[in-house]
Amino acid sequence: MDFYVATLFPEQVSDYINTSITGRAIAKGAISLHCIQIRDYAPNNYGRVDDTIYGGGTGMMIRPEPVYGAYEKAVELAGHKPYTVFMSPKGNVLNEAKAKELAQRKDLLIICGHYEGIDERVIREITDEEISIGDYVLTGGETGAIVLIDAVSRLVDGVLPNEEAYTNESHTDGVLEAPQYTKPPVWKEMEVPEVLKNGNDALIKDYNRAAALYDTWKNRPDMLDKLDLTEEDWKKVLAFKKGL
């Protein structure tokens, strides 16, 4: 999968994505990253891309011309129009379902705003969707772009070692992941649950399902509203709570 990022701060994105798992994925060709400097397409000779806001207001706003120039460069590099996303606090909040949907695409162009944002006209002209990573405001879209690329790329074939690495995770099936443990078996007088050490796969699976449902009920009860839980599921949650 090919990622294109139109940004005023390409190093902020590339330094992160070229590290760790995503960096290794780039090295072996599972994904690619192309950062496009918006300032290269400034409508002047001194690289200024922002201007004052019509109607008043504090701060400066990015003009449409340089963003559109960066978009055209992405189209040139891809050979066609990539699916184009604008990182915006006004967008739909990113979730695992959206990450899975985007991971099916061949390429993705992410537009990063800064200052007071980007002129609305170019956003309407080039973007297919606006996405937010949460109900808060950041200083720029680069952090959101990094989160989006990380969430999407881990679902692309060849990025993680096998499918199980991303199917048994929080939010994958609508619940949080069950608590996990490693050695030592006892730490500060706290023991790893015995069922996880006995090697019985069926019991372990049943225990983890109950633990996942309980943690979701305790920490994110809103998620359970979206699930069609059975009476048996609720019995598992109550039994798990009783056994703590």
BELCORUR-V870539 format. One record per backbone hydrogen bond with DSSP energy under -0.5 kcal/mol. CO is the residue of the C=O (numbers start at 0). NH is the residue of the N-H. If there is no record, write none. Layout:
{{CO NH} {CO NH}}
//
This chain:
{{0 2} {0 31} {1 107} {2 33} {3 109} {4 6} {4 35} {5 111} {6 37} {8 11} {8 12} {9 13} {10 14} {11 15} {12 16} {13 17} {15 18} {18 21} {18 22} {19 23} {20 24} {21 25} {22 26} {23 27} {24 29} {24 30} {25 28} {31 2} {33 4} {33 35} {34 36} {35 6} {35 37} {36 39} {37 40} {38 41} {41 43} {48 62} {50 60} {52 55} {59 115} {60 50} {61 118} {62 66} {63 67} {64 68} {65 69} {66 70} {67 71} {68 72} {69 73} {70 74} {71 75} {72 76} {73 77} {74 78} {74 79} {79 81} {82 108} {83 127} {83 128} {84 86} {84 110} {85 87} {85 130} {86 112} {87 90} {91 131} {94 98} {95 99} {96 100} {97 101} {98 102} {99 103} {100 103} {101 104} {105 1} {106 82} {107 3} {107 109} {108 84} {108 110} {109 5} {109 111} {110 86} {110 112} {112 140} {113 116} {116 61} {118 121} {118 122} {119 123} {120 124} {121 125} {122 126} {128 85} {129 91} {130 87} {131 93} {133 135} {138 114} {140 144} {141 145} {142 146} {143 147} {144 148} {145 149} {146 150} {147 151} {148 152} {149 153} {151 154} {152 155} {155 158} {155 159} {161 164} {162 165} {162 166} {163 167} {166 168} {168 171} {170 173} {174 170} {184 191} {186 189} {188 190} {189 186} {192 195} {193 196} {193 197} {194 197} {198 200} {199 203} {200 204} {201 205} {202 206} {203 207} {204 208} {205 209} {206 210} {207 211} {208 212} {209 213} {210 214} {211 215} {212 216} {213 217} {214 218} {215 219} {219 222} {219 223} {220 223} {220 224} {222 225} {223 226} {226 228} {229 233} {230 234} {231 235} {232 236} {233 237} {234 238} {235 239} {236 240} {237 241} {238 242} {239 243} {240 243}}
//
